[in-house]
Amino acid sequence: MVSHLVRVWCLVCDGPFIICKVCKLQIGDFLWVARKSSVTGQSTELVLDHIVERKRMDDLSKSIIDRRFYEQKFRLNNCGINHIVYLIEEFGDAGRFSIPSGTLNQAITNTQVHVWPPFREVIKN
């Protein structure tokens, strides 16, 4: 199932020189691939040096508890792509998560996460 975010992203990015292709990735949620086509019809694909891992706050909470978060961070840090962005999406009230908001805040800070919307609006002390 393709998420609403992916459908919107494809609508925004699709154009005459940009083709949005949705496929299952072994790691991360978004990455960019440059494709060069030759006159013979063969194409070469190069993965660009940026990858995005998207997490909802409730999923981040659960993945910290079951240790998936740390395993995913390890795999991303060792995948060969240098520019890793963690996109944390707000999802409901912070009081409903499985772990204290301070623990989530610390995990995000330690990971140097880029948060949307800004973190100060997501976690309410």
PyRosetta script that sets phi, psi and omega in degrees:
from pyrosetta import init, pose_from_sequence

init()
pose = pose_from_sequence("MVSHLVRVWCLVCDGPFIICKVCKLQIGDFLWVARKSSVTGQSTELVLDHIVERKRMDDLSKSIIDRRFYEQKFRLNNCGINHIVYLIEEFGDAGRFSIPSGTLNQAITNTQVHVWPPFREVIKN")
pose.set_psi(1, 128.2)
pose.set_omega(1, 179.9)
pose.set_phi(2, -88.4)
pose.set_psi(2, 127.5)
pose.set_omega(2, -176.7)
pose.set_phi(3, -71.3)
pose.set_psi(3, 162.3)
pose.set_omega(3, 177.5)
pose.set_phi(4, -59.3)
pose.set_psi(4, -41.6)
pose.set_omega(4, 179.5)
pose.set_phi(5, -58.4)
pose.set_psi(5, -42.6)
pose.set_omega(5, 179.9)
pose.set_phi(6, -66.2)
pose.set_psi(6, -42.3)
pose.set_omega(6, 178.9)
pose.set_phi(7, -61.6)
pose.set_psi(7, -44.0)
pose.set_omega(7, 178.8)
pose.set_phi(8, -63.8)
pose.set_psi(8, -45.1)
pose.set_omega(8, 179.1)
pose.set_phi(9, -56.4)
pose.set_psi(9, -45.0)
pose.set_omega(9, -179.9)
pose.set_phi(10, -65.2)
pose.set_psi(10, -38.9)
pose.set_omega(10, 177.6)
pose.set_phi(11, -63.4)
pose.set_psi(11, -40.2)
pose.set_omega(11, -178.9)
pose.set_phi(12, -70.1)
pose.set_psi(12, -39.4)
pose.set_omega(12, -172.3)
pose.set_phi(13, -87.4)
pose.set_psi(13, -28.6)
pose.set_omega(13, -176.2)
pose.set_phi(14, -61.3)
pose.set_psi(14, 135.0)
pose.set_omega(14, 179.3)
pose.set_phi(15, -168.6)
pose.set_psi(15, -172.6)
pose.set_omega(15, -176.1)
pose.set_phi(16, -64.8)
pose.set_psi(16, -27.2)
pose.set_omega(16, -177.7)
pose.set_phi(17, -114.6)
pose.set_psi(17, -2.5)
pose.set_omega(17, -180.0)
pose.set_phi(18, -126.3)
pose.set_psi(18, 125.4)
pose.set_omega(18, 178.1)
pose.set_phi(19, -115.6)
pose.set_psi(19, 124.3)
pose.set_omega(19, 178.3)
pose.set_phi(20, -90.7)
pose.set_psi(20, 124.9)
pose.set_omega(20, 179.9)
pose.set_phi(21, -123.8)
pose.set_psi(21, 127.9)
pose.set_omega(21, 179.5)
pose.set_phi(22, -100.7)
pose.set_psi(22, 125.2)
pose.set_omega(22, 176.4)
pose.set_phi(23, -152.8)
pose.set_psi(23, 161.3)
pose.set_omega(23, -180.0)
pose.set_phi(24, -75.9)
pose.set_psi(24, 131.0)
pose.set_omega(24, 177.9)
pose.set_phi(25, -105.1)
pose.set_psi(25, 148.1)
pose.set_omega(25, 176.4)
pose.set_phi(26, -72.9)
pose.set_psi(26, -25.6)
pose.set_omega(26, -178.5)
pose.set_phi(27, -148.1)
pose.set_psi(27, 140.5)
pose.set_omega(27, 179.4)
pose.set_phi(28, 77.7)
pose.set_psi(28, 171.7)
pose.set_omega(28, -179.9)
pose.set_phi(29, -110.0)
pose.set_psi(29, -29.2)
pose.set_omega(29, 178.9)
pose.set_phi(30, -137.3)
pose.set_psi(30, 140.4)
pose.set_omega(30, 165.9)
pose.set_phi(31, -151.1)
pose.set_psi(31, 165.8)
pose.set_omega(31, -175.6)
pose.set_phi(32, -115.8)
pose.set_psi(32, 137.8)
pose.set_omega(32, -178.7)
pose.set_phi(33, -126.0)
pose.set_psi(33, 128.9)
pose.set_omega(33, 174.3)
pose.set_phi(34, -94.1)
pose.set_psi(34, 133.3)
pose.set_omega(34, -179.4)
pose.set_phi(35, -121.4)
pose.set_psi(35, 125.1)
pose.set_omega(35, 176.7)
pose.set_phi(36, -110.3)
pose.set_psi(36, 121.7)
pose.set_omega(36, 178.6)
pose.set_phi(37, -99.7)
pose.set_psi(37, 141.5)
pose.set_omega(37, 178.6)
pose.set_phi(38, -102.9)
pose.set_psi(38, 169.5)
pose.set_omega(38, 179.8)
pose.set_phi(39, -66.7)
pose.set_psi(39, -19.6)
pose.set_omega(39, 179.0)
pose.set_phi(40, -81.7)
pose.set_psi(40, -5.5)
pose.set_omega(40, 179.1)
pose.set_phi(41, 95.0)
pose.set_psi(41, -9.4)
pose.set_omega(41, 176.9)
pose.set_phi(42, -80.5)
pose.set_psi(42, 148.7)
pose.set_omega(42, 178.6)
pose.set_phi(43, -127.9)
pose.set_psi(43, 152.3)
pose.set_omega(43, 176.5)
pose.set_phi(44, -116.2)
pose.set_psi(44, 132.7)
pose.set_omega(44, 178.3)
pose.set_phi(45, -113.2)
pose.set_psi(45, 136.0)
pose.set_omega(45, 177.5)
pose.set_phi(46, -126.8)
pose.set_psi(46, 126.5)
pose.set_omega(46, 176.5)
pose.set_phi(47, -76.5)
pose.set_psi(47, 125.0)
pose.set_omega(47, 178.1)
pose.set_phi(48, -75.6)
pose.set_psi(48, 164.6)
pose.set_omega(48, -167.3)
pose.set_phi(49, -86.9)
pose.set_psi(49, 38.6)
pose.set_omega(49, 179.7)
pose.set_phi(50, -139.1)
pose.set_psi(50, 138.1)
pose.set_omega(50, 176.8)
pose.set_phi(51, -142.2)
pose.set_psi(51, 146.7)
pose.set_omega(51, -179.8)
pose.set_phi(52, -122.3)
pose.set_psi(52, 129.4)
pose.set_omega(52, 171.3)
pose.set_phi(53, -109.2)
pose.set_psi(53, 119.2)
pose.set_omega(53, -176.3)
pose.set_phi(54, -101.3)
pose.set_psi(54, 135.3)
pose.set_omega(54, 177.7)
pose.set_phi(55, -137.6)
pose.set_psi(55, 135.1)
pose.set_omega(55, 165.8)
pose.set_phi(56, -82.1)
pose.set_psi(56, 154.3)
pose.set_omega(56, -177.6)
pose.set_phi(57, -59.5)
pose.set_psi(57, -38.1)
pose.set_omega(57, 179.5)
pose.set_phi(58, -67.1)
pose.set_psi(58, -37.8)
pose.set_omega(58, 177.8)
pose.set_phi(59, -69.2)
pose.set_psi(59, -38.7)
pose.set_omega(59, 176.3)
pose.set_phi(60, -58.9)
pose.set_psi(60, -45.2)
pose.set_omega(60, 179.1)
pose.set_phi(61, -58.3)
pose.set_psi(61, -49.5)
pose.set_omega(61, -179.5)
pose.set_phi(62, -65.0)
pose.set_psi(62, -39.4)
pose.set_omega(62, -177.6)
pose.set_phi(63, -71.3)
pose.set_psi(63, -25.2)
pose.set_omega(63, 173.8)
pose.set_phi(64, -70.7)
pose.set_psi(64, -42.3)
pose.set_omega(64, -179.6)
pose.set_phi(65, -62.5)
pose.set_psi(65, -46.6)
pose.set_omega(65, -177.1)
pose.set_phi(66, -91.3)
pose.set_psi(66, 9.1)
pose.set_omega(66, 173.7)
pose.set_phi(67, 72.8)
pose.set_psi(67, 3.5)
pose.set_omega(67, 176.7)
pose.set_phi(68, -60.4)
pose.set_psi(68, -36.1)
pose.set_omega(68, -177.2)
pose.set_phi(69, -57.0)
pose.set_psi(69, -44.8)
pose.set_omega(69, -177.5)
pose.set_phi(70, -71.6)
pose.set_psi(70, -36.7)
pose.set_omega(70, 177.1)
pose.set_phi(71, -66.4)
pose.set_psi(71, -41.3)
pose.set_omega(71, 178.0)
pose.set_phi(72, -65.6)
pose.set_psi(72, -42.1)
pose.set_omega(72, 177.2)
pose.set_phi(73, -60.1)
pose.set_psi(73, -43.3)
pose.set_omega(73, 179.5)
pose.set_phi(74, -60.9)
pose.set_psi(74, -47.6)
pose.set_omega(74, -179.6)
pose.set_phi(75, -63.5)
pose.set_psi(75, -41.2)
pose.set_omega(75, 178.4)
pose.set_phi(76, -64.6)
pose.set_psi(76, -42.3)
pose.set_omega(76, -179.1)
pose.set_phi(77, -67.8)
pose.set_psi(77, -17.3)
pose.set_omega(77, -178.4)
pose.set_phi(78, -114.2)
pose.set_psi(78, 14.7)
pose.set_omega(78, -176.3)
pose.set_phi(79, -86.7)
pose.set_psi(79, -9.1)
pose.set_omega(79, 178.8)
pose.set_phi(80, 95.5)
pose.set_psi(80, -5.8)
pose.set_omega(80, 176.5)
pose.set_phi(81, -96.1)
pose.set_psi(81, 128.4)
pose.set_omega(81, -171.7)
pose.set_phi(82, -84.3)
pose.set_psi(82, -30.4)
pose.set_omega(82, -175.1)
pose.set_phi(83, -105.1)
pose.set_psi(83, 98.7)
pose.set_omega(83, -177.4)
pose.set_phi(84, -106.8)
pose.set_psi(84, 127.7)
pose.set_omega(84, 178.4)
pose.set_phi(85, -119.5)
pose.set_psi(85, 128.4)
pose.set_omega(85, 172.2)
pose.set_phi(86, -100.2)
pose.set_psi(86, 118.3)
pose.set_omega(86, 179.5)
pose.set_phi(87, -102.7)
pose.set_psi(87, 111.0)
pose.set_omega(87, -178.7)
pose.set_phi(88, -100.7)
pose.set_psi(88, 122.7)
pose.set_omega(88, -178.9)
pose.set_phi(89, -101.5)
pose.set_psi(89, 135.2)
pose.set_omega(89, 176.4)
pose.set_phi(90, -64.6)
pose.set_psi(90, 140.8)
pose.set_omega(90, 178.4)
pose.set_phi(91, -150.1)
pose.set_psi(91, 91.3)
pose.set_omega(91, 176.2)
pose.set_phi(92, 76.4)
pose.set_psi(92, -168.0)
pose.set_omega(92, -176.7)
pose.set_phi(93, -80.2)
pose.set_psi(93, 134.0)
pose.set_omega(93, -178.6)
pose.set_phi(94, -60.2)
pose.set_psi(94, -24.8)
pose.set_omega(94, 179.7)
pose.set_phi(95, -68.5)
pose.set_psi(95, -14.6)
pose.set_omega(95, -178.4)
pose.set_phi(96, -90.5)
pose.set_psi(96, -3.6)
pose.set_omega(96, -176.4)
pose.set_phi(97, -80.0)
pose.set_psi(97, 160.9)
pose.set_omega(97, -173.9)
pose.set_phi(98, -72.8)
pose.set_psi(98, -17.5)
pose.set_omega(98, -178.3)
pose.set_phi(99, -129.7)
pose.set_psi(99, 159.4)
pose.set_omega(99, -178.7)
pose.set_phi(100, -60.7)
pose.set_psi(100, 150.1)
pose.set_omega(100, -179.0)
pose.set_phi(101, -60.8)
pose.set_psi(101, -31.9)
pose.set_omega(101, 177.8)
pose.set_phi(102, -63.5)
pose.set_psi(102, -35.9)
pose.set_omega(102, 177.6)
pose.set_phi(103, -68.0)
pose.set_psi(103, -42.5)
pose.set_omega(103, 176.2)
pose.set_phi(104, -61.9)
pose.set_psi(104, -44.6)
pose.set_omega(104, 179.9)
pose.set_phi(105, -59.0)
pose.set_psi(105, -44.0)
pose.set_omega(105, -179.2)
pose.set_phi(106, -65.9)
pose.set_psi(106, -41.9)
pose.set_omega(106, 179.1)
pose.set_phi(107, -62.7)
pose.set_psi(107, -41.4)
pose.set_omega(107, 179.8)
pose.set_phi(108, -67.6)
pose.set_psi(108, -44.4)
pose.set_omega(108, 179.3)
pose.set_phi(109, -62.1)
pose.set_psi(109, -43.7)
pose.set_omega(109, -179.8)
pose.set_phi(110, -64.3)
pose.set_psi(110, -26.3)
pose.set_omega(110, -178.3)
pose.set_phi(111, -91.2)
pose.set_psi(111, -6.4)
pose.set_omega(111, -176.3)
pose.set_phi(112, 55.2)
pose.set_psi(112, 58.5)
pose.set_omega(112, -173.8)
pose.set_phi(113, -83.0)
pose.set_psi(113, 143.4)
pose.set_omega(113, 169.2)
pose.set_phi(114, -94.4)
pose.set_psi(114, 117.7)
pose.set_omega(114, -171.8)
pose.set_phi(115, -109.0)
pose.set_psi(115, 136.9)
pose.set_omega(115, 174.1)
pose.set_phi(116, -135.0)
pose.set_psi(116, 124.0)
pose.set_omega(116, -6.5)
pose.set_phi(117, -67.0)
pose.set_psi(117, 169.7)
pose.set_omega(117, -175.0)
pose.set_phi(118, -51.4)
pose.set_psi(118, 142.0)
pose.set_omega(118, -172.9)
pose.set_phi(119, -54.6)
pose.set_psi(119, -37.3)
pose.set_omega(119, -177.5)
pose.set_phi(120, -61.1)
pose.set_psi(120, -20.3)
pose.set_omega(120, 177.7)
pose.set_phi(121, -90.4)
pose.set_psi(121, -18.3)
pose.set_omega(121, -176.6)
pose.set_phi(122, -84.5)
pose.set_psi(122, -47.6)
pose.set_omega(122, -177.6)
pose.set_phi(123, -100.3)
pose.set_psi(123, 122.6)
pose.set_omega(123, 179.2)
pose.set_phi(124, -110.7)
pose.set_psi(124, 119.0)
pose.set_omega(124, -178.4)
pose.set_phi(125, -78.2)
pose.dump_pdb("model.pdb")
